[in-house]
Amino acid sequence: MDKDLSRYRQLERRLWMTRWRRAGLESEEEDAVLDEMEDAWLNLSEDARTLLRFEGPSCWPTDPSSWPPRLPTTRQPSAPTPWTYEGFRSPADAILSAESA
């Protein structure tokens, strides 16, 4: 991947994270990232633009629990490991025990 496409991918991720943090509300930070993306788009080769058009947009979190777009240089994070409730069979047992205390 060339450096211009790599930069564009990083900006996609920043935009996704900005939109996710703001729960889809517009912000100055989002506008600034979009301006950077527009500049980066102009530097892309025609092949890179075709690739991005084919993939479609990936900058909008449609589900708050969804993962951000995967960058080719990073591994997708795994699901969080659930906390073990030592001495309890389930989270409900731990909650019930705390309520009775």
VENUR-V118257 format. One record per pair of residues at least 24 apart in sequence whose C-alpha atoms are under 7 Angstrom apart, sorted by the first residue. I is the first residue (numbers start at 1). GAP is how many residues later the second one is. Records with the same first field share a line. If there is no record, write none. Layout:
BEGIN
I = GAP + GAP
END
This chain:
BEGIN
4 = 36 + 39 + 40
5 = 39 + 43
8 = 29 + 32
9 = 62
11 = 26
12 = 47
13 = 46 + 55 + 56
15 = 44
16 = 43 + 44 + 45 + 52
17 = 51
19 = 41
20 = 41 + 44
END
